[in-house]
Amino acid sequence: MATISQMTTAERLEKLEKEMARAKLRNLISLFIMLLAAAVMVAGASMPEKIKTIESNAFVLIDENGKTHADLSVDKEGPRLCLFEANGKVRARLGAAKDGPWLSMFDENEKVRAIIGVDKDGPTLVLADKNGKARAALVLDMDGASLCIYDENGKVLWKAPP
């Protein structure tokens, strides 16, 4: 297998895209399994066996000390799942808006560091710096793939294709 220095930019980008897709799928499956297990435990512990559906506008998953770790809700924008770390800071948010699904990931200071979204034109991946400013974007739309690198003021430093 070729080392990173021997790979072309396109090969490295293809490898990164495959790794991101696998990681996203693993995380979504894990999250779904955890939520399903929690729902089954809650439903089994507090409801008669004959009830098959739980309906609500929101579900909040808390620990034994009452701290929120997950919040599944629906508002005018659509369904949203927020995941919080032990100190209560949001670390991930998954949603399904009318324009398409998205996943935002936050750092320890609750700054958005990565966003993956899909709209009618195709998928987009945005990576942000420690201040939450977009520094790189990978877009796949009807015209093909493009990659942009931005400076701290949002000015395009490099773009492929030009």
N, C-alpha and C positions, 0 to 999 in steps of 0.2 A: 504494500500500500504506500502511496506517495506521502511524503511529509507535507506539512502546511506550506513550506517555502517552495515546494515543487508543484503545488497545485495552482491552477489559474484562478482568477477571481471568480469566474463563472462556476468552477468546480467547488470552490470554497463556499460560495453563496448557495449552491444546490445542496451541499452537505449541511449547511446551517439551516436551510429551510426544512430538510428532512428531520433534523434533530428537533427543531422547534415544533413541528407537527406531531412527532412522537411524544414529546414532553407535554404538549397541550392535551393530547388525547389521554395520556396517563393521568394527568391532574384532573381532568373532567370526569373520568371514570371513577377515580378515587373519591372525588367529591360526591358524585351521585351515590356511590355505595354507602358513604358515611351518612348522607342525608336520609337515604332509604332505611338504613339500620336505625337511625334515631327516630324516624317516623314510626317504624314498626314497634320499637320499644315503648314510645309514648302511647301509641294507639292501643297496644296490648295491655299496658299497665292501667289505663284510665277509662277504657271504653268497653262496652259489652262486645262480645264476639260477633254479633250480627251486623254491626256498623262496618261498612266497607269503604266509605269515603269520608275524608276529613276535609272540610272547607273553611277557608279563612282568607283574609286580606293580607295577613302577615304571620310568619312563624319566627320566633326568636329562640335560638339555642343558647342556653346559659349553663354555666358550671355550678358546682355545689355551693359556691359563694355568691351566686347571683350575677356574675360577670358575663356579659354578652360575648359570644364567640362566633355566632353566625346570625344573619338576619335575612330571611327570605320574604320578600314583599312584592306587591303589585301597586303601581301608581299609574298616572295618565300616560307615562312613557312606556310602560310595559313591565314585565317581571324583572326582578333584580335580586341577586344573592350577594351579600357582603360578608366577608370573612375577616375576623379581627384576631389580633394576637393577644397574649395574656394581659398586656397592659391596656387593652381597649382600643388600640390604634388599628385603623382599617389597613389591611395588607392586600386584599384582592376584592374585585367587584366584577361580577358577571351579569350581563343583562341582555335582553332581547327587545330592542326598540323597533318601531315600525320600519326604520331604514335598514335594520339588520342586527345580528348579534355582535357583542363586543366583550372583551376581557381586559380589565385594567389591573395592573400590579403596582403596588406602592412600596416605597422604602420605609425605613424605621421612623422617618420624619413625616410620613404620610404624603410625600410628594409622588406624583405619578411618574414611574420610571419606564413602563412599557405598556403599550396598548395594542391589542390585536382586534381587528374588526373586519366585518364583511358587509358590504352594501351592494346595491344593484350593479355597480361597476366591477366589483371583485374584492379580494382581500387586501388589507393594509396592515403593516407592522410599523409602529413608531417607537423609537427608543429615546428616552429623555435623560438629561444630565441631572445632577444632584439638586438643581434648582427647579426641576420639573419642566425645563424647556426642551422642545424637540431638537435632537441633534442628528438623528438618522431616520430615514423612512424608506421602507421597501413597499412598493405598490405593484399590484398585478391587476391591470384593467384591460379593456377591450383593445388598447393599443399595444399591449405587451407588458413586460416587467420594467420597472425603473427603480433606481436606488439613488437617494439624495443624502448628502452629508451637509449639515448646517453648522454655522458658528454660533456663539452664545447669544447673538442678536437675531438669529433666525435667517441670516443671509446664507444663500446657497454657496457652499465652498466647492462642491464637486457633485456632478450628476451623471449618471449613466443610464440609458444613452443620453448624450448631450442634447 
